[in-house]
């Protein structure tokens, strides 16, 4: 999943589903940028935090809904099997 996170992270601002979150994302980016300019973060740590922020947003937008549905379906199936086999 990591390569897909990175790929979608590159175009995150262009995703239509991301538009409602764009303002909050930019505020967080400005905060990280300010910390970097003030010398509180090294360039490597700055880049790492920006990448993590992007990946987190991509995961929440694209992958979490599918994963939650799959987990829910698997849980329903397991419960059905548990109660019908008795």
N, C-alpha and C positions, 0 to 999 in steps of 0.2 A: 504494500500500500504506500510505502514511503516515496517511490518514484512518482506515483500519481499525485501525492500531496505536493511534491515539489513542482510538478508540472502545472497543476491548478493554482498553486501559490504565485506563479509568475503572472497569471492573468486574473488574480483575485478581484481587483478593483473593477474589472470589466464584466464580471458575472452579474446578471440581473438580480439574482436572489441576494446578492451581497449589498445592494444599494441601501437598504434600511440600516445596515450596520456600518456603512462607510464613514460616517461622521465620528463615531466612537473609535473606529480603527485609526483614523487619522490623528485623533487626539492622543492615543497611545503611542503612535509613531513619533509625534512631536515630543512627547515626554521622553522617549528613549533617545531621540536626537539631542535634546537638551542635556541629558545626562552625559552623552558622549562628548558634546562640546565643552561641558564643564569639567571634563576629565575624570568623571566618576566611572566611566566604562571605557575599556580598551576597544579598539576597532573590532577585534575578533568577538568579544562579548556582545558588542552592539549588533553585529551581523547575526550572531547566534540567536539573540533575543528577537530580532526582527523575523528571522526564519521561523522560530517557534511560534510567534504570534500569527504569522501567515498560515502555517500548517494547522494550527489550532482552529482558526476560522474556516479553513477549507474542510477540515474533518467534520466540524459541526454542521456546515452547510450541505455537504455532499454525501458523506459516508455515514454519519450517525443515524439519520432517518432509516436508511436501509438496514443497518446493523440492528437497530432497535426492533424493527419489524421482524427480522430474522430470529432474533432472540425471543421475541414474543411468540412467534409461531412454534419455535422449538419447545418453549415452556408449555404451551397449550397441548402440544402433542405428547409431551412427557407426562403431564397430568392426566390426560385422557387415557393413556396406556396404563398408568398406575392404578387408576380407579376401575378400569374395565377388566383388568386381569385378576381382580380379587373375587 
